[in-house]
């Protein structure tokens, strides 16, 4: 959580949030999840382009687990220095 006076940060990448914020269900809503966390749109798209709902439910319901996924770790390295409102197309998972 952000300290007082600091902008809130993204659940996935930890960078400060920008003008556009989306809400990620930590456990997929379709699987009964209610807790939501703020994320950048590009981070949210990356989560859902990389993992299925079933995968999210079974093994990726924490930021730490998501960050440990090899494809997401590579994305996080790439996005780390970008502006909070940075936007780029997100590649869809092969076969999806």
C-alpha positions as MATLAB code, in Angstrom:
seq = 'XXXXXXXXXXXXXXXXXXXXXXXXXXXXXXXXXXXXXXXXXXXXXXXXXXXXXXXXXXXXXXXXXXXXXXXXXXXXXXXXXXXXXXXXXXXXXXXX';
ca = [
       0.000    0.000    0.000;
       1.200    3.548   -0.679;
       2.485    5.696    2.151;
       0.540    8.851    2.914;
       1.200   11.436    0.200;
       2.496    8.824   -2.266;
       0.435    7.898   -5.308;
      -1.085    4.410   -5.143;
       0.906    1.716   -6.926;
       0.060   -1.072   -9.348;
      -0.652   -4.508   -7.837;
       1.486   -6.174  -10.519;
       4.434   -3.934  -11.366;
       4.593   -1.658   -8.326;
       4.960    1.519  -10.418;
       2.813    4.518   -9.450;
      -0.603    4.436  -11.110;
      -1.426    6.962  -13.814;
      -4.656    8.574  -14.962;
      -6.150    5.314  -16.193;
      -6.618    2.589  -13.604;
      -8.257   -0.799  -13.986;
      -9.240   -3.259  -11.253;
      -7.996   -6.838  -11.330;
      -9.888   -9.554   -9.447;
      -7.129  -11.284   -7.467;
      -9.162  -14.505   -7.651;
     -11.201  -14.446  -10.878;
     -14.741  -13.154  -10.421;
     -16.066  -16.204  -12.265;
     -14.423  -18.346   -9.576;
     -15.999  -16.442   -6.677;
     -13.324  -13.777   -6.215;
     -14.341  -10.482   -4.676;
     -11.032   -8.797   -3.803;
      -9.877   -6.322   -6.453;
      -6.513   -4.615   -6.839;
      -5.596   -1.508   -8.888;
      -3.456   -2.096  -11.981;
      -2.274   -0.238  -15.071;
      -4.309   -1.183  -18.171;
      -1.162   -2.631  -19.818;
      -0.443   -4.751  -16.729;
      -4.033   -5.981  -16.595;
      -3.992   -6.942  -20.278;
      -0.691   -8.756  -19.797;
      -2.066  -10.827  -16.901;
      -5.075  -11.961  -18.942;
      -3.118  -12.444  -22.190;
      -0.647  -14.695  -20.362;
      -2.817  -16.774  -18.024;
      -6.217  -18.427  -18.266;
      -8.896  -17.946  -15.624;
      -8.233  -21.463  -14.366;
      -4.480  -20.777  -14.091;
      -5.147  -17.533  -12.233;
      -7.415  -19.317   -9.766;
      -5.119  -22.281   -9.176;
      -1.717  -20.698   -8.824;
      -1.560  -16.980   -9.461;
      -3.786  -15.269   -6.900;
      -1.002  -13.122   -5.452;
       1.225  -10.436   -6.908;
       4.305  -12.470   -5.924;
       3.100  -15.544   -7.832;
       2.230  -13.446  -10.891;
       5.648  -11.744  -10.835;
       7.362  -15.148  -10.685;
       5.740  -16.350  -13.943;
       8.520  -16.249  -16.611;
       6.513  -14.356  -19.259;
       5.215  -11.814  -16.751;
       8.694  -11.382  -15.235;
      10.020  -10.553  -18.717;
       7.181   -8.040  -19.218;
       7.898   -6.442  -15.819;
      11.543   -5.907  -16.728;
      10.508   -4.255  -19.973;
       7.786   -2.013  -18.476;
       9.723   -0.985  -15.344;
      11.041    2.326  -16.700;
       7.929    3.325  -18.616;
       5.623    6.218  -17.755;
       2.556    5.205  -15.670;
       0.233    5.996  -18.595;
       2.390    4.195  -21.172;
       0.306    2.179  -23.657;
       1.351   -0.487  -26.143;
      -0.447   -3.378  -27.826;
      -0.427   -6.565  -25.776;
       0.371   -9.844  -27.465;
      -2.282  -12.501  -27.110;
      -1.313  -15.917  -25.873;
      -0.626  -18.420  -28.647;
      -3.655  -20.596  -29.352;
      -6.021  -18.279  -27.474;
];
